Amino acid sequence: MSDHALQRLRALTWLPSSSPELSASLLDWLMEEDSMTRRFERHCQQVTVQPVREGFITAAEAGEEAAMLPADARFWLREIILYGDNQPWLAGRTLVPESTLSGPEMLLQTLGTRPLGRYLFSSSTLTRDFIEPGQVDGLWGRRSRLRLSGKPLLLTELFLPASPLYGDHQQGND
């Protein structure tokens, strides 16, 4: 499950937010500026995270995503599955240039089962450069470049079939 979800996440095709494929209810989810963890918590009793892969990778392994970040030799990669009440709701991939991992941002390497959103949105220095919606195999996703104290990281998220995004979207079409 997790490997397949993360492969699909890496295969997202990016769309402009003005794409006619994006309904208002989809955009409401995909362009969410606040913590997706907090939003998910409004739809379940418990949000949990299963880390799938964490560690340093080379710029070559980071691929085209590295072009969206400062040129570093190494990047911290964290891939997870986020669950709402034990249902897989989101596959997440965080890519952090090694140069970002200084000062308080070193904690990005030790999140373990803590949702990234809980860490990011507790910081008063968080800013977001952009949100870009995407689609693969009928599933929706997004990527954002965020900055902590001006230091960037790239977050890519794929909403899995059990995600409340799809329930809200379908209700919006009734």
N, C-alpha and C positions, 0 to 999 in steps of 0.2 A: 504493500500500500504506500508506504512512505517514499520508497525509491521511485515508484511510478508517479506519484504526485509531484515529486521534486523534478523529475524529467519533464513533466508537462509544464511546470513553472518556468523552467529554462527555455521552453519552446514558445512562450507567449509572443504573440504578434501585437505590436504597439499601435494604438489608434489615437487620433486627435480627440480631445474631449467633445468636439463638435460633431463627431461621427453620428450619422443617423441611426446606427445600431444601438446607441446608448440612450435608453429611456431615462426619464427623470428619476425613477426609483433606483435604477442602476447607478446613475451618477451620484445620487444621494449617498450610496455606499462607497463607490469607487473614489470619489473626491473628498471623502471624510478627512477633515483637517485634524481632528482630535484623535485620541488613542483608539485604535481598532479593538484593543483588548477591552477597554471600557465599554465600547459599543456592544461587543459580544456579551459582556457581563449583564447587560440589560435583557438578554434573550435566554439566559440559562442560570443555573445555580452555581456552577463552578467552571472556570476556565483553567485548563492545565496545558503544559507544554512538554512535548517529548523531543529532546534534542536528538537529531539524526547524525549530524556531522559538525564538528567544531575543530578548528585548527588553522594554521597558516597555510596559504597556497601561494604560488608564484603569480606574477602578473600574467604570464602565458596561460595559466590555468583559469585565471579570472576572465579571460577572453574579452569580448566586446564591452563588458561592464566596466572593465578597468579604464576605458577611455572616458568614462563619466566621472572619474575620480582623479586625484593627483597621481602623478607617475611615481609609484613606489615599487620596490623589488618584491615586497611581500604584502599580502592582504590577509586579514583575519576573516575567515568564512564561518558563518553559523547557519546551519539549515535545521529547521524544526517543523514539527506538525503541532498545530494548536488545536486543542479539543474544547468543545463546549458540552458539558455533561457527558463526557466520554465518547462524543461523536466527533470525528475529524472534520474541522471546519475550515482550516486554513493551512496551506504550506507556506513557509516563510524562508527567505534567504537574505541574510545580511552580509554585506561585503564592506569591510572597514580597512582603509589604507593603514599600514603600520604607523605612518606619521600621525594619524589621528589618535593612536593609543598612547597618549601621554597624559599625565595629570589624572584627574578623575575619570577620564574616558578609558583608562586601563581596565576599569570594571567591566567593559564590554566583553572582555575575555572570560569573565567568571559568572555569567548569568545563569548557566546551568538550566534548571527547569523554571526559572523566573521569566515571565513574558517580557520581551524587549520593550513593549509599550509602557510597562510599569516603570522601567528605568528611564526611558527617554522623556516621558511626559512628567516626570518628577523634577526635571531640570528646568531652571528658569532661562537657560541659555539656548534652548532648542528653537531652531528655525527650519523651515522647509523651503527648498528652492523650487520644486515642482512635484506634481503628481501626474503620472501618465497611465491611462487605462490600457488594458490589453485583453486579448482573448485567445483561447486555445481549446480545441475539442468541445466547444459549447460552454466552456467555463470562463469565468471572468477573473481578471487579476489587475494589479497595478504595481507601479514602482515609483519610488520617491527618493530624491536625494535630500537627506536631512543634514543638519549641522548642529553640533554641540560645541559651544564656545567658538563657533566659526569653523570647526573641523568637520569635514564631510564623511558621510557613510551612505551606502546605497541599500535600500530596503525594497525587496520584491516580494509580493504576496499573491498567492493563487487561492481563490475562494473555492473550496471543495464542495461536491454536490450536496452535502448535508448542511451547509452554511445557511444561516437565516437570510443572507442576501437573496437567495433564490426564492424563498417563501415570500419575502416582501415584493420581489420583482413580479412574481406570478400574481400576487394579490393586486398589484398595480395594473395588471393587464385584464383583470376580470371585468 
